[in-house]
Amino acid sequence: MIVSHTVRARHVFHHAWRGMTFFLVLSLTVWILHRELDIKRMVIPFNAIATLSVALSIYLGFKNNQAYDRWWEARKIWGLIVNYSRGFAREVLILPEGEDREGIRAWQRAMIYRHAGFVHGLRVFLRKPNGFVARQGEPRWDGNTYDDLRDFLSPEELAAVRDADNPPNQILLRQGEELRRAKERGW
């Protein structure tokens, strides 16, 4: 995933150096054989190259559109998460009523902080490198850990979240349990 606004040349080179080296050597070999050694049997008709080029450009166009569509869909979903989070926070702050004002305030604070922890946990979960990326040796940012959740969750909750297979889902389960308890209290 590209996180910054600039693409560094070293990242591009890291992924492309093998292919660039192979095609440089291949091109130089063909050029030397054709020009210097005057071997003309290696000539390819222009029509074949033009046909393959058009097919390749159509294929790459479709792949580029597909990648952009996936990025755009992810951006829209993240925007929905942000908007629904604001709405959830407003409801948590407005709806509970009861005589235990201090208890309600503590509950509201815990719910909103836990929800912020969910959003951060989801970010960490989605940015985890998968097996393919790890095999490719892609440079990665090691600052993507669940330690960011310390500001939002209690130590007990953080320990339970770290042990879970799907930490964001674990946080949502806790949220659901707290909402059920609030309903039982009449809040």
N, CA, C and O of each residue as an XYZ file, in Angstrom:
748
protein
N       0.845     -1.171      0.000
C       0.000      0.000      0.000
C       0.892      1.236      0.000
O       1.854      1.308      0.765
N       0.583      2.192     -0.840
C       1.325      3.442     -0.886
C       0.671      4.394      0.102
O      -0.502      4.740     -0.038
N       1.433      4.812      1.096
C       0.881      5.663      2.142
C       1.247      7.123      1.906
O       0.445      8.013      2.188
N       2.447      7.381      1.393
C       2.889      8.767      1.201
C       2.426      9.276     -0.162
O       1.973      8.505     -1.008
N       2.549     10.587     -0.359
C       2.132     11.214     -1.608
C       3.215     11.136     -2.676
O       2.948     11.400     -3.848
N       4.415     10.781     -2.288
C       5.506     10.694     -3.259
C       5.971      9.245     -3.369
O       6.012      8.509     -2.383
N       6.318      8.859     -4.587
C       6.854      7.529     -4.828
C       8.360      7.691     -4.974
O       8.837      8.408     -5.854
N       9.089      7.029     -4.119
C      10.541      7.164     -4.133
C      11.149      6.255     -5.198
O      10.660      5.155     -5.453
N      12.226      6.742     -5.811
C      12.895      5.995     -6.871
C      13.450      4.673     -6.341
O      13.474      3.681     -7.070
N      13.892      4.644     -5.098
C      14.460      3.407     -4.559
C      13.405      2.312     -4.426
O      13.725      1.131     -4.564
N      12.152      2.686     -4.161
C      11.081      1.690     -4.087
C      10.780      1.125     -5.475
O      10.581     -0.079     -5.637
N      10.749      2.008     -6.469
C      10.526      1.546     -7.841
C      11.673      0.651     -8.267
O      11.449     -0.423     -8.826
N      12.896      1.081     -8.008
C      14.062      0.288     -8.400
C      14.083     -1.051     -7.672
O      14.473     -2.064     -8.252
N      13.670     -1.064     -6.411
C      13.646     -2.309     -5.630
C      12.783     -3.370     -6.309
O      13.130     -4.551     -6.311
N      11.663     -2.946     -6.881
C      10.756     -3.901     -7.512
C      11.113     -4.181     -8.966
O      10.751     -5.236     -9.488
N      11.803     -3.280     -9.626
C      11.983     -3.397    -11.075
C      13.407     -3.700    -11.522
O      13.626     -3.871    -12.721
N      14.371     -3.775    -10.638
C      15.759     -3.883    -11.089
C      16.035     -5.170    -11.848
O      16.821     -5.158    -12.795
N      15.423     -6.268    -11.468
C      15.660     -7.539    -12.172
C      15.156     -7.473    -13.605
O      15.867     -7.823    -14.547
N      13.918     -7.018    -13.752
C      13.345     -6.904    -15.095
C      14.096     -5.900    -15.954
O      14.339     -6.144    -17.135
N      14.465     -4.761    -15.356
C      15.208     -3.750    -16.113
C      16.560     -4.289    -16.560
O      16.978     -4.051    -17.693
N      17.236     -5.001    -15.694
C      18.547     -5.574    -16.046
C      18.397     -6.619    -17.147
O      19.179     -6.626    -18.098
N      17.410     -7.495    -17.035
C      17.191     -8.532    -18.044
C      16.928     -7.916    -19.418
O      17.544     -8.323    -20.403
N      16.021     -6.939    -19.493
C      15.685     -6.357    -20.785
C      16.798     -5.471    -21.332
O      16.923     -5.331    -22.548
N      17.598     -4.879    -20.476
C      18.761     -4.124    -20.952
C      19.764     -5.069    -21.616
O      20.259     -4.788    -22.708
N      20.060     -6.185    -20.959
C      20.990     -7.167    -21.528
C      20.420     -7.754    -22.815
O      21.147     -7.897    -23.798
N      19.138     -8.095    -22.829
C      18.508     -8.643    -24.025
C      18.543     -7.648    -25.179
O      18.866     -8.016    -26.308
N      18.214     -6.399    -24.902
C      18.218     -5.375    -25.955
C      19.613     -5.139    -26.504
O      19.791     -5.025    -27.716
N      20.593     -5.066    -25.634
C      21.973     -4.881    -26.096
C      22.450     -6.067    -26.929
O      23.156     -5.890    -27.922
N      22.064     -7.269    -26.524
C      22.450     -8.468    -27.277
C      21.843     -8.441    -28.678
O      22.543     -8.703    -29.656
N      20.568     -8.133    -28.787
C      19.915     -8.071    -30.094
C      20.520     -6.966    -30.932
O      20.746     -7.159    -32.127
N      20.788     -5.824    -30.346
C      21.355     -4.707    -31.099
C      22.749     -5.066    -31.620
O      23.072     -4.787    -32.775
N      23.568     -5.682    -30.773
C      24.926     -6.069    -31.200
C      24.853     -7.119    -32.310
O      25.583     -7.020    -33.296
N      23.991     -8.116    -32.165
C      23.864     -9.147    -33.202
C      23.360     -8.564    -34.522
O      23.814     -8.966    -35.593
N      22.432     -7.630    -34.446
C      21.832     -7.061    -35.655
C      22.738     -6.028    -36.327
O      22.929     -6.079    -37.542
N      23.289     -5.106    -35.569
C      24.081     -4.014    -36.141
C      25.545     -4.386    -36.354
O      26.092     -4.194    -37.440
N      26.152     -4.904    -35.342
C      27.601     -5.136    -35.391
C      27.967     -6.413    -36.145
O      28.933     -6.427    -36.909
N      27.203     -7.483    -35.936
C      27.523     -8.763    -36.571
C      26.698     -8.997    -37.837
O      26.859    -10.020    -38.504
N      25.819     -8.056    -38.167
C      25.028     -8.061    -39.397
C      24.215     -9.353    -39.565
O      24.151     -9.916    -40.658
N      23.611     -9.804    -38.500
C      22.736    -10.974    -38.551
C      21.321    -10.454    -38.769
O      20.753     -9.818    -37.881
N      20.748    -10.715    -39.933
C      19.437    -10.173    -40.304
C      18.291    -11.155    -40.067
O      17.131    -10.784    -40.245
N      18.578    -12.384    -39.674
C      17.526    -13.370    -39.465
C      16.663    -13.026    -38.246
O      15.591    -13.609    -38.086
N      17.085    -12.118    -37.398
C      16.367    -11.800    -36.170
C      15.336    -10.685    -36.361
O      14.794    -10.175    -35.381
N      15.062    -10.306    -37.600
C      14.126     -9.215    -37.854
C      12.693     -9.721    -37.681
O      12.329    -10.774    -38.205
N      11.887     -8.956    -36.940
C      10.480     -9.293    -36.719
C       9.649     -8.307    -37.531
O       9.927     -7.108    -37.505
N       8.625     -8.789    -38.258
C       7.793     -7.871    -39.042
C       7.079     -6.859    -38.145
O       6.699     -7.174    -37.018
N       6.906     -5.664    -38.652
C       6.283     -4.588    -37.890
C       4.843     -4.914    -37.534
O       4.389     -4.531    -36.456
N       4.112     -5.602    -38.389
C       2.699     -5.918    -38.124
C       2.536     -6.756    -36.866
O       1.600     -6.536    -36.097
N       3.425     -7.707    -36.643
C       3.333     -8.552    -35.448
C       3.547     -7.721    -34.183
O       2.837     -7.885    -33.191
N       4.532     -6.833    -34.233
C       4.806     -5.975    -33.074
C       3.626     -5.034    -32.814
O       3.233     -4.829    -31.666
N       3.069     -4.467    -33.877
C       1.939     -3.543    -33.722
C       0.726     -4.267    -33.135
O       0.052     -3.722    -32.261
N       0.440     -5.472    -33.596
C      -0.707     -6.225    -33.090
C      -0.521     -6.569    -31.610
O      -1.430     -6.387    -30.799
N       0.648     -7.057    -31.280
C       0.915     -7.381    -29.872
C       0.888     -6.130    -28.998
O       0.424     -6.192    -27.859
N       1.365     -5.017    -29.497
C       1.376     -3.770    -28.719
C      -0.038     -3.296    -28.421
O      -0.322     -2.850    -27.309
N      -0.934     -3.389    -29.411
C      -2.319     -2.975    -29.199
C      -2.987     -3.885    -28.166
O      -3.690     -3.406    -27.277
N      -2.767     -5.193    -28.286
C      -3.355     -6.126    -27.324
C      -2.818     -5.857    -25.919
O      -3.577     -5.869    -24.950
N      -1.527     -5.616    -25.810
C      -0.934     -5.330    -24.505
C      -1.476     -4.027    -23.920
O      -1.734     -3.953    -22.719
N      -1.651     -3.006    -24.746
C      -2.160     -1.727    -24.231
C      -3.601     -1.869    -23.740
O      -3.965     -1.263    -22.732
N      -4.421     -2.652    -24.428
C      -5.801     -2.870    -23.968
C      -5.793     -3.615    -22.638
O      -6.525     -3.256    -21.717
N      -4.967     -4.651    -22.540
C      -4.871     -5.426    -21.304
C      -4.409     -4.535    -20.141
O      -4.987     -4.582    -19.055
N      -3.379     -3.733    -20.368
C      -2.880     -2.860    -19.306
C      -3.895     -1.787    -18.933
O      -3.985     -1.392    -17.771
N      -4.651     -1.321    -19.902
C      -5.709     -0.349    -19.603
C      -6.761     -0.928    -18.683
O      -7.187     -0.271    -17.733
N      -7.189     -2.167    -18.956
C      -8.159     -2.817    -18.082
C      -7.597     -3.042    -16.683
O      -8.294     -2.818    -15.694
N      -6.349     -3.480    -16.591
C      -5.742     -3.714    -15.282
C      -5.618     -2.405    -14.496
O      -5.843     -2.381    -13.286
N      -5.261     -1.324    -15.181
C      -5.136     -0.030    -14.520
C      -6.499      0.442    -14.005
O      -6.599      0.941    -12.885
N      -7.536      0.286    -14.811
C      -8.880      0.675    -14.373
C      -9.337     -0.156    -13.191
O      -9.959      0.366    -12.266
N      -9.034     -1.441    -13.213
C      -9.424     -2.319    -12.111
C      -8.720     -1.906    -10.818
O      -9.341     -1.873     -9.756
N      -7.436     -1.593    -10.907
C      -6.687     -1.168     -9.714
C      -7.247      0.148     -9.175
O      -7.398      0.312     -7.964
N      -7.553      1.080    -10.071
C      -8.095      2.364     -9.620
C      -9.474      2.165     -8.986
O      -9.784      2.792     -7.973
N     -10.298      1.301     -9.572
C     -11.621      1.047     -9.001
C     -11.523      0.455     -7.597
O     -12.302      0.810     -6.712
N     -10.573     -0.440     -7.400
C     -10.392     -1.028     -6.065
C      -9.946      0.049     -5.069
O     -10.418      0.078     -3.933
N      -9.040      0.929     -5.496
C      -8.587      2.005     -4.620
C      -9.755      2.941     -4.300
O      -9.929      3.337     -3.147
N     -10.545      3.293     -5.295
C     -11.655      4.215     -5.091
C     -12.700      3.608     -4.157
O     -13.244      4.308     -3.303
N     -12.987      2.307     -4.311
C     -13.932      1.648     -3.430
C     -13.431      1.650     -1.986
O     -14.210      1.880     -1.060
N     -12.148      1.397     -1.792
C     -11.576      1.418     -0.439
C     -11.661      2.822      0.152
O     -11.933      2.973      1.343
N     -11.434      3.846     -0.662
C     -11.522      5.217     -0.177
C     -12.951      5.547      0.251
O     -13.164      6.202      1.271
N     -13.927      5.091     -0.533
C     -15.328      5.347     -0.168
C     -15.704      4.615      1.116
O     -16.396      5.176      1.966
N     -15.261      3.383      1.265
C     -15.578      2.617      2.477
C     -14.935      3.271      3.693
O     -15.560      3.363      4.750
N     -13.682      3.729      3.551
C     -13.030      4.395      4.687
C     -13.768      5.682      5.045
O     -13.901      6.015      6.222
N     -14.248      6.406      4.032
C     -15.039      7.611      4.293
C     -16.325      7.290      5.040
O     -16.741      8.042      5.921
N     -16.959      6.165      4.685
C     -18.169      5.747      5.401
C     -17.859      5.403      6.854
O     -18.628      5.736      7.755
N     -16.732      4.736      7.075
C     -16.346      4.404      8.456
C     -16.165      5.680      9.271
O     -16.600      5.753     10.420
N     -15.522      6.682      8.678
C     -15.322      7.950      9.382
C     -16.667      8.605      9.688
O     -16.893      9.056     10.811
N     -17.559      8.660      8.704
C     -18.862      9.306      8.922
C     -19.713      8.547      9.934
O     -20.326      9.166     10.804
N     -19.762      7.235      9.840
C     -20.531      6.449     10.806
C     -19.932      6.551     12.207
O     -20.659      6.491     13.199
N     -18.615      6.706     12.292
C     -17.985      6.870     13.600
C     -18.434      8.169     14.251
O     -18.693      8.208     15.454
N     -18.525      9.223     13.465
C     -19.016     10.501     14.012
C     -20.462     10.366     14.494
O     -20.817     10.837     15.574
N     -21.284      9.715     13.676
C     -22.676      9.511     14.067
C     -22.795      8.664     15.324
O     -23.610      8.962     16.198
N     -21.993      7.615     15.422
C     -22.006      6.755     16.610
C     -21.605      7.560     17.843
O     -22.221      7.426     18.900
N     -20.573      8.396     17.710
C     -20.124      9.204     18.849
C     -21.220     10.175     19.283
O     -21.426     10.380     20.479
N     -21.922     10.772     18.325
C     -23.016     11.681     18.684
C     -24.117     10.945     19.437
O     -24.634     11.448     20.434
N     -24.472      9.762     18.963
C     -25.526      8.998     19.647
C     -25.099      8.588     21.050
O     -25.903      8.632     21.981
N     -23.852      8.193     21.206
C     -23.356      7.797     22.528
C     -23.392      8.995     23.477
O     -23.679      8.838     24.664
N     -23.106     10.177     22.965
C     -23.103     11.364     23.824
C     -24.509     11.870     24.129
O     -24.717     12.485     25.176
N     -25.479     11.632     23.250
C     -26.812     12.213     23.412
C     -27.801     11.261     24.080
O     -28.567     11.689     24.944
N     -27.804      9.981     23.703
C     -28.902      9.091     24.083
C     -28.956      8.641     25.535
O     -30.049      8.641     26.102
N     -27.868      8.260     26.173
C     -28.022      7.694     27.526
C     -28.624      8.693     28.515
O     -28.215      9.851     28.596
N     -29.601      8.204     29.254
C     -30.214      9.014     30.304
C     -30.310      8.180     31.567
O     -30.565      6.977     31.516
N     -30.105      8.826     32.688
C     -30.202      8.126     33.964
C     -29.721      9.027     35.080
O     -29.243     10.137     34.844
N     -29.857      8.527     36.316
C     -29.465      9.325     37.474
C     -27.972      9.243     37.741
O     -27.413     10.137     38.376
N     -27.331      8.217     37.282
C     -25.898      8.025     37.514
C     -25.092      8.799     36.464
O     -24.556      8.207     35.527
N     -25.011     10.124     36.627
C     -24.333     10.984     35.644
C     -22.855     10.624     35.486
O     -22.347     10.581     34.366
N     -22.176     10.372     36.574
C     -20.741     10.033     36.513
C     -20.521      8.704     35.799
O     -19.600      8.560     34.995
N     -21.388      7.729     36.109
C     -21.293      6.428     35.451
C     -21.542      6.540     33.951
O     -20.860      5.904     33.148
N     -22.535      7.361     33.583
C     -22.841      7.559     32.158
C     -21.673      8.241     31.461
O     -21.303      7.851     30.353
N     -21.086      9.255     32.094
C     -19.939      9.961     31.486
C     -18.752      9.009     31.288
O     -18.096      9.042     30.247
N     -18.484      8.177     32.273
C     -17.380      7.210     32.145
C     -17.681      6.208     31.037
O     -16.795      5.840     30.265
N     -18.941      5.767     30.961
C     -19.330      4.826     29.909
C     -19.194      5.467     28.529
O     -18.689      4.841     27.596
N     -19.648      6.722     28.401
C     -19.540      7.422     27.117
C     -18.084      7.555     26.690
O     -17.733      7.301     25.538
N     -17.251      7.955     27.632
C     -15.832      8.113     27.319
C     -15.218      6.778     26.871
O     -14.475      6.731     25.890
N     -15.529      5.706     27.591
C     -14.982      4.389     27.244
C     -15.476      3.942     25.866
O     -14.710      3.387     25.078
N     -16.755      4.184     25.580
C     -17.301      3.776     24.279
C     -16.649      4.530     23.133
O     -16.297      3.933     22.116
N     -16.486      5.829     23.289
C     -15.895      6.625     22.204
C     -14.410      6.285     22.038
O     -13.923      6.159     20.915
N     -13.711      6.140     23.131
C     -12.296      5.770     23.034
C     -12.133      4.365     22.430
O     -11.235      4.131     21.621
N     -13.000      3.446     22.828
C     -12.920      2.089     22.280
C     -13.207      2.113     20.778
O     -12.594      1.369     20.013
N     -14.130      2.960     20.365
C     -14.434      3.044     18.936
C     -13.254      3.639     18.158
O     -12.946      3.192     17.054
N     -12.603      4.641     18.736
C     -11.384      5.171     18.099
C     -10.316      4.077     18.028
O      -9.575      3.982     17.049
N     -10.247      3.256     19.075
C      -9.333      2.119     19.055
C      -9.700      1.128     17.959
O      -8.816      0.546     17.330
N     -11.003      0.928     17.723
C     -11.434      0.052     16.631
C     -10.933      0.565     15.293
O     -10.420     -0.204     14.479
N     -11.081      1.866     15.064
C     -10.652      2.432     13.783
C      -9.144      2.270     13.609
O      -8.684      1.902     12.528
N      -8.378      2.537     14.652
C      -6.921      2.347     14.572
C      -6.565      0.870     14.421
O      -5.652      0.523     13.672
N      -7.287     -0.002     15.134
C      -7.040     -1.438     15.006
C      -7.347     -1.944     13.603
O      -6.637     -2.802     13.079
N      -8.398     -1.415     13.000
C      -8.736     -1.792     11.625
C      -7.643     -1.336     10.666
O      -7.288     -2.057      9.734
N      -7.110     -0.140     10.897
C      -6.008      0.363     10.066
C      -4.809     -0.576     10.147
O      -4.228     -0.942      9.125
N      -4.444     -0.960     11.363
C      -3.297     -1.856     11.540
C      -3.580     -3.207     10.889
O      -2.717     -3.770     10.216
N      -4.793     -3.724     11.092
C      -5.163     -5.040     10.557
C      -5.114     -5.048      9.033
O      -4.642     -6.015      8.436
N      -5.596     -3.982      8.398
C      -5.618     -3.931      6.937
C      -4.243     -3.681      6.332
O      -4.005     -4.032      5.177
N      -3.346     -3.088      7.087
C      -2.002     -2.820      6.571
C      -1.010     -3.930      6.866
O       0.162     -3.821      6.506
N      -1.461     -5.002      7.518
C      -0.547     -6.105      7.789
C      -0.066     -6.689      6.475
O      -0.879     -6.928      5.582
N       1.236     -6.925      6.328
C       1.702     -7.529      5.074
C       1.231     -8.972      4.978
O       1.289     -9.732      5.944
N       0.767     -9.325      3.797
C       0.334    -10.713      3.605
C       1.532    -11.561      3.176
O       2.635    -11.040      3.010
N       1.320    -12.847      2.999
C       2.405    -13.761      2.668
C       3.100    -13.416      1.374
O       4.320    -13.549      1.279
N       2.344    -12.970      0.354
C       2.947    -12.650     -0.931
C       3.923    -11.484     -0.804
O       5.032    -11.533     -1.336
N       3.507    -10.445     -0.102
C       4.361     -9.265      0.056
C       5.619     -9.624      0.834
O       6.711     -9.161      0.503
N       5.473    -10.443      1.862
C       6.633    -10.842      2.659
C       7.616    -11.651      1.819
O       8.828    -11.509      1.976
N       7.096    -12.509      0.920
C       7.984    -13.297      0.068
C       8.714    -12.425     -0.946
O       9.841    -12.735     -1.332
N       8.090    -11.354     -1.374
C       8.710    -10.481     -2.372
C       9.795     -9.602     -1.757
O      10.541     -8.948     -2.485
N       9.891     -9.579     -0.456
C      10.905     -8.768      0.208
C      10.621     -7.284      0.108
O      11.545     -6.470      0.072
N       9.347     -6.929      0.063
C       8.971     -5.526     -0.066
C       9.394     -4.753      1.167
O       9.186     -5.210      2.291
N       9.994     -3.571      0.964
C      10.322     -2.762      2.148
C       9.034     -2.378      2.855
O       8.087     -1.921      2.215
N       8.988     -2.557      4.168
C       7.772     -2.249      4.894
C       8.064     -1.360      6.079
O       9.195     -1.235      6.549
N       7.004     -0.758      6.531
C       7.093      0.139      7.668
C       6.742     -0.674      8.891
O       5.642     -1.219      8.981
N       7.670     -0.763      9.842
C       7.460     -1.588     11.030
C       6.720     -0.850     12.146
O       6.546     -1.404     13.231
N       6.287      0.368     11.907
C       5.552      1.120     12.911
C       4.074      0.783     12.940
O       3.310      1.439     13.648
N       3.653     -0.219     12.191
C       2.247     -0.602     12.096
C       1.959     -1.704     13.109
O       1.929     -2.884     12.759
N       1.748     -1.317     14.365
C       1.511     -2.300     15.419
C       0.286     -1.897     16.230
O      -0.209     -0.775     16.130
N      -0.180     -2.828     17.021
C      -1.327     -2.567     17.884
C      -0.945     -1.762     19.126
O      -1.795     -1.519     19.983
N       0.315     -1.347     19.238
C       0.724     -0.500     20.362
C       0.019      0.850     20.325
O      -0.115      1.507     21.357
N      -0.436      1.273     19.138
C      -1.164      2.543     19.024
C      -2.479      2.523     19.795
O      -3.045      3.579     20.079
N      -2.968      1.341     20.134
C      -4.259      1.235     20.816
C      -4.165      1.490     22.311
O      -5.188      1.568     22.990
N      -2.945      1.622     22.833
C      -2.776      1.851     24.280
C      -3.492      3.102     24.750
O      -3.963      3.158     25.886
N      -3.580      4.108     23.887
C      -4.237      5.361     24.267
C      -5.757      5.224     24.333
O      -6.427      6.070     24.925
N      -6.306      4.167     23.732
C      -7.751      4.059     23.607
C      -8.377      2.920     24.405
O      -9.558      2.991     24.746
N      -7.617      1.876     24.708
C      -8.169      0.703     25.396
C      -7.514      0.509     26.750
O      -6.379      0.929     26.977
N      -8.243     -0.129     27.637
C      -7.661     -0.476     28.938
C      -6.623     -1.583     28.723
O      -6.673     -2.282     27.711
N      -5.689     -1.750     29.657
C      -4.674     -2.813     29.491
C      -5.276     -4.208     29.322
O      -4.744     -5.021     28.566
N      -6.380     -4.492     30.019
C      -7.018     -5.809     29.886
C      -7.596     -5.988     28.488
O      -7.429     -7.033     27.860
N      -8.285     -4.939     28.007
C      -8.857     -5.010     26.662
C      -7.763     -5.130     25.609
O      -7.900     -5.892     24.652
N      -6.674     -4.379     25.782
C      -5.579     -4.431     24.823
C      -4.967     -5.826     24.761
O      -4.637     -6.312     23.680
N      -4.815     -6.470     25.915
C      -4.268     -7.833     25.933
C      -5.206     -8.797     25.215
O      -4.750     -9.659     24.463
N      -6.505     -8.660     25.440
C      -7.471     -9.538     24.761
C      -7.486     -9.287     23.262
O      -7.624    -10.221     22.472
N      -7.343     -8.030     22.872
C      -7.348     -7.683     21.448
C      -6.117     -8.244     20.759
O      -6.217     -8.787     19.659
N      -4.970     -8.121     21.385
C      -3.733     -8.635     20.775
C      -3.763    -10.145     20.593
O      -3.179    -10.666     19.643
N      -4.439    -10.853     21.495
C      -4.499    -12.318     21.410
C      -5.529    -12.807     20.394
O      -5.532    -13.987     20.044
N      -6.391    -11.935     19.922
C      -7.473    -12.341     19.019
C      -6.955    -12.538     17.592
O      -5.970    -11.925     17.179
N      -7.651    -13.416     16.846
C      -7.317    -13.608     15.434
C      -7.685    -12.391     14.599
O      -6.989    -12.053     13.642
N      -8.778    -11.738     14.964
C      -9.233    -10.546     14.259
C      -9.446     -9.442     15.294
O     -10.556     -9.279     15.802
N      -8.399     -8.684     15.611
C      -8.510     -7.673     16.680
C      -9.621     -6.643     16.497
O     -10.306     -6.333     17.471
N      -9.840     -6.085     15.277
C     -10.946     -5.128     15.162
C     -12.298     -5.746     15.509
O     -13.139     -5.095     16.129
N     -12.505     -6.987     15.113
C     -13.759     -7.656     15.441
C     -13.890     -7.867     16.950
O     -14.988     -7.764     17.496
N     -12.794     -8.156     17.613
C     -12.802     -8.318     19.074
C     -13.239     -7.013     19.744
O     -13.999     -7.031     20.713
N     -12.761     -5.896     19.231
C     -13.147     -4.590     19.786
C     -14.641     -4.361     19.571
O     -15.326     -3.873     20.469
N     -15.154     -4.709     18.385
C     -16.590     -4.539     18.130
C     -17.438     -5.430     19.031
O     -18.521     -5.032     19.459
N     -16.948     -6.634     19.318
C     -17.676     -7.500     20.252
C     -17.760     -6.855     21.634
O     -18.802     -6.907     22.286
N     -16.657     -6.246     22.078
C     -16.675     -5.537     23.373
C     -17.677     -4.389     23.347
O     -18.401     -4.159     24.315
N     -17.709     -3.665     22.213
C     -18.658     -2.554     22.085
C     -20.096     -3.072     22.206
O     -20.924     -2.471     22.891
N     -20.380     -4.181     21.541
C     -21.719     -4.756     21.601
C     -22.100     -5.171     23.008
O     -23.235     -4.956     23.434
N     -21.149     -5.773     23.745
C     -21.417     -6.164     25.129
C     -21.727     -4.939     25.986
O     -22.634     -4.970     26.817
N     -20.974     -3.869     25.783
C     -21.219     -2.647     26.565
C     -22.567     -2.026     26.217
O     -23.255     -1.511     27.098
N     -22.949     -2.069     24.945
C     -24.267     -1.544     24.564
C     -25.381     -2.366     25.196
O     -26.388     -1.806     25.630
N     -25.220     -3.691     25.255
C     -26.216     -4.544     25.894
C     -26.328     -4.207     27.381
O     -27.431     -4.121     27.920
N     -25.174     -4.016     28.044
C     -25.205     -3.656     29.477
C     -25.882     -2.304     29.692
O     -26.621     -2.123     30.660
N     -25.632     -1.366     28.797
C     -26.277     -0.054     28.912
C     -27.782     -0.179     28.766
O     -28.537      0.498     29.465
N     -28.224     -1.045     27.855
C     -29.673     -1.255     27.696
C     -30.270     -1.886     28.942
O     -31.367     -1.519     29.362
N     -29.549     -2.840     29.540
C     -30.040     -3.478     30.770
C     -30.138     -2.473     31.905
O     -31.010     -2.601     32.765
N     -29.255     -1.470     31.925
C     -29.296     -0.445     32.968
C     -30.370      0.601     32.693
O     -30.669      1.433     33.549
N     -30.947      0.556     31.496
C     -31.985      1.527     31.157
C     -31.420      2.823     30.579
O     -32.125      3.830     30.517
N     -30.177      2.807     30.165
C     -29.568      4.017     29.582
C     -29.988      4.177     28.141
O     -29.580      5.133     27.482
